[in-house]
Amino acid sequence: MESIAFFDAKPYDRVWFSRLNKNFDIHYFENRLTQETVSLAQGCSAVIPFVNDDLNATVIQKLYDYGVKIIAMRCSGFNNIDRKAANGKLKIVRVPGYSPYAVAEHAIGMLLCLNRKIHKAYFRTRDFNFSLNGLTGFDLYGKTVGVIGTGKIGQIFIKICQGFGMNVIAYDPYPISNPDFKYSDLDTLFSNSDIISLHCPLTEQSHHIINSESIKKMKDNVFLINTSRGLLIESESLLEGLRSGKISAAALDVYEEETDFFFEDYSDKVKRDMVLSMLLSMPNVLITSHQAFLTTEALHNIAEVTLQNLSDFYSGKELINEVR
């Protein structure tokens, strides 16, 4: 039975991996995979990392030296892997689509919460304060939403927006065929959207796609949503946009410096990221800790596909989810 090192393991990860695993000896480690913890993979032929693990060239080399043959990411993203260092040494597989509904629905949920001030009302009424002052939102019906990225998640998000009666314009360098929405260039999207939602992967082209220059092109009082990758937004520019009022509100499930904070409890720690702290202090910013994927269905699919990826590798089958 092949031994697998599972990094950054959380209780919700173990539920479905333990339930579905029949073929592997999985060793669960709470530690993230880094240069300091890579030695935990000794004696294993595969590793199962997550989105915030650091698979740099040094880690890749050590994994190879330990006899690890495959990196089975239990997420869709793989920008945290030095693929050049892994080339010819380790196979890389991923879970390309575990539940696009989970992420799209979370994005809509954050928009509704932030727009209608539901998070404020929750705390207010718990203090027996039933005043409506400061809780005014706006109708989503008739508003224009700009969607950057029209993969599976983006398409589902668009369908939900259409259900609300919203107008949709979208941008994607690789547009789908026969869409039931309009594509535009980025400048047109920025200048015409009341709400902008990011659903694109992190690439060299999309890195900091939201920056000081793109924010200047946006409509005044725009709502910004990001449930994709933190590095799509330049945080300092976002902060300035919020301070100036150009950006009316921001809903963020990701943050560009999230690696040191997200998925862990730092409530009793003094260590703080100043930009993140300032964003959290703003009444018009809603931040969740990269939880958009976190549904029962998604966790089941992640475990199922990851285990199937490993089974295919060890049985010599085609790796349909290989990262090349």
BAGUDO-983325 format. One record per residue (C-alpha): x negated, y negated, z; residue number from 1; residue in one letter. Coordinates in Angstrom, 1 decimal. Last residue first. Layout:
BEGIN
[[X; Y; Z]; NUM; 'A']
...
***
This chain:
BEGIN
[[-1.7; -20.2; -17.7]; 324; 'R']
[[0.8; -19.9; -14.9]; 323; 'V']
[[2.3; -16.4; -15.0]; 322; 'E']
[[6.1; -16.1; -14.5]; 321; 'N']
[[6.7; -13.4; -17.2]; 320; 'I']
[[3.7; -11.4; -16.0]; 319; 'L']
[[3.9; -8.4; -18.3]; 318; 'E']
[[3.6; -5.1; -16.5]; 317; 'K']
[[0.5; -3.6; -15.1]; 316; 'G']
[[2.1; -1.9; -12.1]; 315; 'S']
[[0.2; -4.1; -9.7]; 314; 'Y']
[[1.1; -7.3; -11.5]; 313; 'F']
[[4.8; -6.4; -12.1]; 312; 'D']
[[5.2; -5.6; -8.4]; 311; 'S']
[[3.6; -8.9; -7.4]; 310; 'L']
[[5.9; -10.9; -9.7]; 309; 'N']
[[8.8; -8.9; -8.3]; 308; 'Q']
[[7.9; -9.8; -4.8]; 307; 'L']
[[7.7; -13.5; -5.7]; 306; 'T']
[[11.0; -13.3; -7.6]; 305; 'V']
[[13.0; -11.7; -4.7]; 304; 'E']
[[11.5; -13.8; -2.0]; 303; 'A']
[[12.2; -17.1; -3.8]; 302; 'I']
[[15.6; -15.9; -4.9]; 301; 'N']
[[16.6; -15.1; -1.3]; 300; 'H']
[[15.3; -18.4; 0.0]; 299; 'L']
[[17.2; -20.2; -2.8]; 298; 'A']
[[20.5; -18.5; -2.0]; 297; 'E']
[[20.2; -19.1; 1.7]; 296; 'T']
[[19.5; -22.8; 1.1]; 295; 'T']
[[16.4; -24.9; 1.7]; 294; 'L']
[[15.3; -26.2; -1.7]; 293; 'F']
[[16.0; -29.9; -0.8]; 292; 'A']
[[14.1; -29.5; 2.4]; 291; 'Q']
[[11.0; -31.5; 1.6]; 290; 'H']
[[11.2; -33.2; 5.0]; 289; 'S']
[[14.1; -35.6; 4.6]; 288; 'T']
[[13.8; -39.4; 4.3]; 287; 'I']
[[16.6; -41.9; 4.0]; 286; 'L']
[[15.5; -45.5; 3.5]; 285; 'V']
[[17.9; -48.5; 3.8]; 284; 'N']
[[17.5; -48.9; 7.6]; 283; 'P']
[[13.8; -49.2; 7.3]; 282; 'M']
[[11.7; -47.7; 10.1]; 281; 'S']
[[11.0; -44.5; 8.2]; 280; 'L']
[[9.5; -46.4; 5.3]; 279; 'L']
[[7.2; -48.3; 7.8]; 278; 'M']
[[6.1; -45.0; 9.4]; 277; 'S']
[[5.4; -43.4; 6.0]; 276; 'L']
[[3.2; -46.4; 5.1]; 275; 'V']
[[1.4; -46.2; 8.4]; 274; 'M']
[[0.8; -42.4; 8.4]; 273; 'D']
[[0.9; -41.5; 12.1]; 272; 'R']
[[-1.2; -39.5; 14.5]; 271; 'K']
[[0.0; -40.1; 18.1]; 270; 'V']
[[1.6; -36.6; 18.3]; 269; 'K']
[[4.7; -35.6; 20.2]; 268; 'D']
[[7.1; -35.7; 17.3]; 267; 'S']
[[4.6; -34.0; 15.0]; 266; 'Y']
[[6.7; -31.0; 14.2]; 265; 'D']
[[5.6; -29.4; 10.9]; 264; 'E']
[[7.1; -28.8; 7.4]; 263; 'F']
[[5.9; -32.3; 6.2]; 262; 'F']
[[3.0; -34.0; 8.0]; 261; 'F']
[[-0.5; -33.7; 6.5]; 260; 'D']
[[0.7; -32.6; 3.1]; 259; 'T']
[[3.3; -35.4; 2.8]; 258; 'E']
[[0.9; -38.0; 1.5]; 257; 'E']
[[2.8; -38.6; -1.8]; 256; 'E']
[[6.2; -38.2; -0.1]; 255; 'Y']
[[9.1; -35.9; -0.8]; 254; 'V']
[[12.8; -35.6; 0.1]; 253; 'D']
[[13.2; -39.4; -0.5]; 252; 'L']
[[16.3; -41.5; -0.7]; 251; 'A']
[[15.5; -45.1; -1.4]; 250; 'A']
[[17.7; -48.2; -1.0]; 249; 'A']
[[18.2; -51.6; -2.5]; 248; 'S']
[[15.0; -51.7; -4.6]; 247; 'I']
[[14.4; -55.2; -5.7]; 246; 'K']
[[15.0; -56.3; -2.2]; 245; 'G']
[[11.5; -57.7; -1.7]; 244; 'S']
[[10.8; -55.4; 1.2]; 243; 'R']
[[12.1; -52.4; -0.7]; 242; 'L']
[[10.0; -53.1; -3.8]; 241; 'G']
[[7.0; -53.7; -1.6]; 240; 'E']
[[7.5; -50.3; 0.1]; 239; 'L']
[[7.9; -48.6; -3.3]; 238; 'L']
[[4.8; -50.2; -4.6]; 237; 'S']
[[2.8; -49.0; -1.5]; 236; 'E']
[[4.3; -45.5; -2.0]; 235; 'S']
[[3.3; -45.0; -5.6]; 234; 'E']
[[6.1; -42.6; -6.7]; 233; 'I']
[[5.7; -39.5; -8.8]; 232; 'L']
[[3.1; -38.4; -6.2]; 231; 'L']
[[5.8; -37.2; -3.9]; 230; 'G']
[[7.2; -34.5; -6.2]; 229; 'R']
[[10.8; -33.7; -7.0]; 228; 'S']
[[13.6; -34.8; -4.7]; 227; 'T']
[[13.1; -38.5; -5.4]; 226; 'N']
[[16.1; -40.9; -5.4]; 225; 'I']
[[15.9; -44.7; -6.1]; 224; 'L']
[[18.9; -47.0; -5.7]; 223; 'F']
[[18.6; -50.3; -7.7]; 222; 'V']
[[19.4; -53.6; -6.1]; 221; 'N']
[[18.0; -55.7; -9.0]; 220; 'D']
[[17.7; -53.7; -12.2]; 219; 'K']
[[14.4; -52.1; -12.9]; 218; 'M']
[[11.5; -53.5; -15.1]; 217; 'K']
[[9.6; -54.9; -12.1]; 216; 'K']
[[9.7; -51.4; -10.5]; 215; 'I']
[[8.0; -50.0; -13.6]; 214; 'S']
[[5.1; -52.4; -13.1]; 213; 'E']
[[4.7; -51.9; -9.4]; 212; 'S']
[[4.8; -48.1; -9.7]; 211; 'N']
[[7.3; -45.3; -10.4]; 210; 'I']
[[5.6; -43.0; -12.9]; 209; 'I']
[[3.0; -42.6; -10.2]; 208; 'H']
[[1.8; -39.3; -11.8]; 207; 'H']
[[4.2; -38.6; -14.6]; 206; 'S']
[[1.6; -38.5; -17.4]; 205; 'Q']
[[-1.0; -36.6; -15.5]; 204; 'E']
[[1.7; -34.1; -14.5]; 203; 'T']
[[4.0; -33.7; -11.6]; 202; 'L']
[[7.3; -32.1; -12.7]; 201; 'P']
[[10.4; -34.1; -13.5]; 200; 'C']
[[13.6; -34.5; -11.5]; 199; 'H']
[[13.5; -38.2; -10.4]; 198; 'L']
[[16.7; -40.0; -9.8]; 197; 'S']
[[17.4; -43.7; -10.7]; 196; 'I']
[[20.6; -45.4; -9.6]; 195; 'I']
[[22.0; -48.7; -11.1]; 194; 'D']
[[20.2; -47.9; -14.3]; 193; 'S']
[[20.0; -50.3; -17.3]; 192; 'N']
[[16.5; -51.8; -17.0]; 191; 'S']
[[14.7; -48.7; -15.9]; 190; 'F']
[[16.4; -46.4; -18.4]; 189; 'L']
[[15.7; -48.8; -21.3]; 188; 'T']
[[12.0; -49.1; -20.3]; 187; 'D']
[[11.8; -45.3; -20.0]; 186; 'L']
[[13.0; -44.6; -23.5]; 185; 'D']
[[16.5; -43.3; -23.9]; 184; 'S']
[[18.4; -40.0; -23.9]; 183; 'Y']
[[22.2; -40.0; -23.9]; 182; 'K']
[[24.3; -37.2; -22.3]; 181; 'F']
[[26.1; -34.1; -23.5]; 180; 'D']
[[22.8; -32.7; -24.8]; 179; 'P']
[[22.5; -30.9; -28.1]; 178; 'N']
[[18.9; -29.7; -27.8]; 177; 'S']
[[16.9; -30.5; -24.7]; 176; 'I']
[[14.4; -33.4; -24.6]; 175; 'P']
[[10.6; -32.8; -24.1]; 174; 'Y']
[[9.2; -36.2; -23.2]; 173; 'P']
[[12.2; -36.5; -20.9]; 172; 'D']
[[14.3; -39.6; -20.2]; 171; 'Y']
[[18.0; -39.7; -19.3]; 170; 'A']
[[21.0; -42.0; -19.4]; 169; 'I']
[[24.2; -41.0; -17.6]; 168; 'V']
[[27.4; -43.0; -17.0]; 167; 'N']
[[29.1; -41.9; -13.8]; 166; 'M']
[[32.6; -40.4; -13.5]; 165; 'G']
[[31.9; -38.5; -10.3]; 164; 'F']
[[31.9; -35.2; -12.3]; 163; 'G']
[[29.4; -36.8; -14.7]; 162; 'Q']
[[27.1; -37.2; -11.7]; 161; 'C']
[[27.5; -33.5; -10.9]; 160; 'I']
[[26.7; -32.6; -14.5]; 159; 'K']
[[23.6; -34.8; -14.5]; 158; 'I']
[[22.3; -33.2; -11.3]; 157; 'F']
[[22.7; -29.8; -12.9]; 156; 'I']
[[20.8; -31.0; -16.0]; 155; 'Q']
[[18.0; -32.5; -13.9]; 154; 'G']
[[17.6; -29.3; -11.9]; 153; 'I']
[[17.4; -27.1; -15.0]; 152; 'K']
[[15.0; -29.4; -16.8]; 151; 'G']
[[16.1; -32.9; -17.8]; 150; 'T']
[[13.4; -35.1; -16.2]; 149; 'G']
[[14.0; -38.8; -15.3]; 148; 'I']
[[17.7; -39.3; -14.7]; 147; 'V']
[[19.0; -42.8; -14.9]; 146; 'G']
[[22.4; -43.2; -13.3]; 145; 'V']
[[24.9; -45.8; -14.5]; 144; 'T']
[[27.8; -46.7; -12.3]; 143; 'K']
[[31.4; -46.2; -13.5]; 142; 'G']
[[32.5; -44.1; -10.5]; 141; 'Y']
[[29.8; -44.2; -7.8]; 140; 'L']
[[31.9; -46.6; -5.9]; 139; 'D']
[[30.0; -48.9; -3.6]; 138; 'F']
[[28.9; -48.9; 0.1]; 137; 'G']
[[30.0; -51.0; 3.1]; 136; 'T']
[[28.8; -49.8; 6.5]; 135; 'L']
[[27.5; -53.1; 7.9]; 134; 'G']
[[30.6; -53.8; 10.0]; 133; 'N']
[[32.9; -50.7; 10.2]; 132; 'L']
[[33.1; -50.8; 14.0]; 131; 'S']
[[33.9; -47.5; 15.7]; 130; 'F']
[[31.3; -47.6; 18.4]; 129; 'N']
[[31.9; -44.6; 20.7]; 128; 'F']
[[28.1; -44.1; 21.1]; 127; 'D']
[[28.5; -40.9; 19.0]; 126; 'R']
[[30.5; -43.1; 16.6]; 125; 'T']
[[27.4; -45.2; 15.8]; 124; 'R']
[[25.0; -42.3; 15.4]; 123; 'F']
[[27.1; -40.7; 12.7]; 122; 'Y']
[[28.1; -44.0; 11.1]; 121; 'A']
[[24.5; -44.8; 10.5]; 120; 'K']
[[23.8; -41.5; 8.7]; 119; 'H']
[[27.0; -41.9; 6.7]; 118; 'I']
[[25.9; -45.3; 5.4]; 117; 'K']
[[28.2; -44.9; 2.3]; 116; 'R']
[[25.3; -45.3; -0.1]; 115; 'N']
[[22.7; -43.5; 1.9]; 114; 'L']
[[24.8; -40.5; 2.7]; 113; 'C']
[[26.2; -40.2; -0.8]; 112; 'L']
[[22.8; -40.5; -2.4]; 111; 'L']
[[21.2; -38.0; 0.0]; 110; 'M']
[[24.0; -35.5; -0.8]; 109; 'G']
[[23.5; -36.1; -4.5]; 108; 'I']
[[19.8; -35.3; -4.2]; 107; 'A']
[[20.6; -32.3; -2.0]; 106; 'H']
[[23.1; -31.0; -4.6]; 105; 'E']
[[20.4; -31.2; -7.3]; 104; 'A']
[[17.9; -29.4; -5.2]; 103; 'V']
[[20.2; -26.5; -4.1]; 102; 'A']
[[21.7; -26.2; -7.6]; 101; 'Y']
[[18.3; -25.7; -9.2]; 100; 'P']
[[17.9; -22.5; -7.1]; 99; 'S']
[[14.8; -20.4; -7.4]; 98; 'Y']
[[13.7; -21.6; -10.8]; 97; 'G']
[[10.0; -21.3; -11.8]; 96; 'P']
[[8.9; -18.9; -9.0]; 95; 'V']
[[5.1; -18.7; -9.5]; 94; 'R']
[[2.3; -16.6; -10.8]; 93; 'V']
[[-1.5; -17.1; -10.9]; 92; 'I']
[[-4.0; -14.5; -11.9]; 91; 'K']
[[-7.5; -14.9; -10.3]; 90; 'L']
[[-11.0; -14.9; -11.7]; 89; 'K']
[[-10.9; -15.7; -15.4]; 88; 'G']
[[-9.5; -19.1; -14.8]; 87; 'N']
[[-9.2; -19.8; -11.1]; 86; 'A']
[[-11.7; -22.7; -11.0]; 85; 'A']
[[-9.9; -24.3; -13.9]; 84; 'K']
[[-6.6; -23.7; -12.3]; 83; 'R']
[[-7.6; -25.7; -9.2]; 82; 'D']
[[-4.3; -25.1; -7.4]; 81; 'I']
[[-2.3; -27.8; -5.7]; 80; 'N']
[[-0.5; -28.7; -9.0]; 79; 'N']
[[1.2; -25.3; -8.8]; 78; 'F']
[[4.9; -26.2; -8.4]; 77; 'G']
[[7.7; -23.7; -8.7]; 76; 'S']
[[7.5; -22.2; -5.3]; 75; 'C']
[[6.5; -18.9; -3.7]; 74; 'R']
[[3.1; -19.0; -5.4]; 73; 'M']
[[1.7; -15.6; -6.0]; 72; 'A']
[[-2.1; -15.9; -6.2]; 71; 'I']
[[-3.6; -12.8; -7.7]; 70; 'I']
[[-6.8; -10.7; -7.5]; 69; 'K']
[[-8.1; -11.2; -4.0]; 68; 'V']
[[-11.4; -9.3; -3.6]; 67; 'G']
[[-12.9; -11.4; -0.8]; 66; 'Y']
[[-15.3; -13.1; -3.3]; 65; 'D']
[[-12.3; -14.1; -5.4]; 64; 'Y']
[[-10.5; -15.7; -2.4]; 63; 'L']
[[-13.8; -17.5; -1.5]; 62; 'K']
[[-14.1; -18.8; -5.0]; 61; 'Q']
[[-10.5; -20.1; -5.1]; 60; 'I']
[[-10.9; -21.7; -1.7]; 59; 'V']
[[-14.0; -23.6; -2.9]; 58; 'T']
[[-12.4; -24.6; -6.1]; 57; 'A']
[[-9.3; -26.0; -4.4]; 56; 'N']
[[-6.3; -24.0; -3.3]; 55; 'L']
[[-4.9; -26.4; -0.7]; 54; 'D']
[[-1.6; -25.2; 0.7]; 53; 'D']
[[1.2; -27.8; 0.5]; 52; 'N']
[[3.4; -26.1; -2.1]; 51; 'V']
[[3.3; -22.6; -0.6]; 50; 'F']
[[0.8; -19.7; -0.6]; 49; 'P']
[[1.3; -15.9; -1.1]; 48; 'I']
[[-2.1; -14.3; -1.3]; 47; 'V']
[[-3.1; -11.1; -3.0]; 46; 'A']
[[-5.7; -8.3; -2.7]; 45; 'S']
[[-6.0; -8.5; 1.1]; 44; 'C']
[[-9.0; -7.4; 3.2]; 43; 'G']
[[-10.1; -10.9; 3.8]; 42; 'Q']
[[-7.2; -13.4; 3.4]; 41; 'A']
[[-7.6; -14.8; 6.9]; 40; 'L']
[[-11.0; -16.1; 5.7]; 39; 'S']
[[-9.1; -18.8; 3.8]; 38; 'V']
[[-8.3; -20.6; 7.0]; 37; 'T']
[[-10.9; -23.4; 7.1]; 36; 'E']
[[-11.1; -23.9; 3.4]; 35; 'Q']
[[-7.3; -24.2; 3.3]; 34; 'T']
[[-4.2; -22.0; 3.2]; 33; 'L']
[[-1.7; -23.3; 5.7]; 32; 'R']
[[-1.7; -21.6; 9.0]; 31; 'N']
[[1.5; -19.8; 10.3]; 30; 'E']
[[0.1; -16.5; 9.0]; 29; 'F']
[[2.2; -13.5; 7.9]; 28; 'Y']
[[0.5; -10.3; 6.9]; 27; 'H']
[[2.5; -8.4; 4.3]; 26; 'I']
[[1.9; -4.7; 3.7]; 25; 'D']
[[3.6; -4.3; 0.4]; 24; 'F']
[[6.1; -2.0; -1.4]; 23; 'N']
[[9.6; -2.4; 0.2]; 22; 'K']
[[9.9; -6.1; 0.8]; 21; 'N']
[[13.5; -7.3; 0.5]; 20; 'L']
[[14.4; -7.8; 4.2]; 19; 'R']
[[11.0; -8.9; 5.4]; 18; 'S']
[[10.7; -11.4; 2.5]; 17; 'F']
[[14.3; -12.6; 3.1]; 16; 'W']
[[13.9; -13.4; 6.8]; 15; 'V']
[[10.2; -14.2; 6.8]; 14; 'R']
[[10.5; -17.4; 5.0]; 13; 'D']
[[13.2; -18.8; 7.4]; 12; 'Y']
[[10.8; -18.2; 10.3]; 11; 'P']
[[8.0; -20.2; 8.7]; 10; 'K']
[[4.9; -18.8; 7.1]; 9; 'A']
[[2.2; -21.3; 6.0]; 8; 'D']
[[0.3; -18.5; 4.4]; 7; 'F']
[[1.3; -14.9; 3.4]; 6; 'F']
[[-1.8; -12.6; 3.0]; 5; 'A']
[[-0.8; -9.4; 1.1]; 4; 'I']
[[-2.1; -5.9; 1.7]; 3; 'S']
[[-1.4; -3.4; -1.1]; 2; 'E']
[[0.0; 0.0; 0.0]; 1; 'M']
***
